[in-house]
Amino acid sequence: MEYVFVATGLVCLFLGGDWLVKGAIALSAKLGLPTFLISLTVVGFGTSMPELLVSVRAAFANAPGIALGNVVGSNIANILLIIGLAAVIAPMSSTSRSSKRDLVVMLAATAMLAMMLYVGTIGFGFGIVMVVLLALYLAFAYVQDCAIGAGEIEEGLAHITPVRVGLLLVSGMGLLAIGADLLVRGATVVAADLGVSNAIIGLTVVAVGTSLPELATSIAAALKRQSDIAIGNVIGSNIFNILGILGLTALISPIPVAERFIVIDGWTMLATTAILVALLLLGRGIGRMMGTLFLVLYAGYMITMA
């Protein structure tokens, strides 16, 4: 039955994330927000809602190892798996001023988390710091990006009625809540049955499962040759995963850090983030060959779980 919980939870997370993002984009279109700000906040943070609800549910279920594994694993998957697949479909590049700013913020947040891992526990104090930093960052991004003006939004979403927007938002949140509960329940039982730690389950099944909305959004953007949306989605998601999700989770329950995160996963997350930032800031972009390399590296990372 636990495997049914996991499968059903993943489906609910995927559908809920998709509906929530569509509703949020339609709402933001009516508010006249810039394209990259939408991709960073509404799309990027919206697609991170599965990670948020799963991590918070894990904290209340006394399984914080799943929460940390979920965030670290999702951030690695967002870069190597999702950007890799998107780049194979269409080369990725982003030269906007906003994207450069947010790439630096993502790298700084990742480096901060990597250092926190060495403390051994991510506690209440760290949680406050991360949530405050997220609030300051969002305020700064909003003020700066709104001066750019509104961008183009997919026509089908821009003309959705207010009632349908509300239904998409409420239904999406409802499915996410149900999916998060089922996934955490099933994943903890599966971990016990297989004799593996919650951290490993969080880094693999839970991390990839909660990254499905990011995967769907970025692939759709790549097919439409909208690399700003694909990249902004990943940047926003990774920033929110660290500052928002781990911050809120740490406020609920201290997060113990397993040795694996210090030795392997933290360094992997930091290295992949640094590579992505360097490629985009230096104007190299991410072509199909680099995208293929990202996928190979992700496969190699998955092998370390065996």
Secondary structure as UniProt FT lines:
FT   HELIX           2..31
FT   HELIX           35..37
FT   HELIX           38..43
FT   HELIX           44..46
FT   TURN            47..48
FT   HELIX           49..60
FT   TURN            61..62
FT   HELIX           64..76
FT   HELIX           77..83
FT   HELIX           84..89
FT   HELIX           97..117
FT   TURN            118..119
FT   STRAND          121..122
FT   HELIX           124..146
FT   TURN            147..148
FT   HELIX           155..158
FT   HELIX           162..194
FT   HELIX           198..201
FT   HELIX           202..206
FT   HELIX           207..210
FT   HELIX           212..223
FT   TURN            224..225
FT   HELIX           227..239
FT   HELIX           240..246
FT   HELIX           247..252
FT   STRAND          255..256
FT   HELIX           259..260
FT   HELIX           261..265
FT   HELIX           266..281
FT   TURN            282..283
FT   HELIX           288..303
FT   TURN            304..305
//
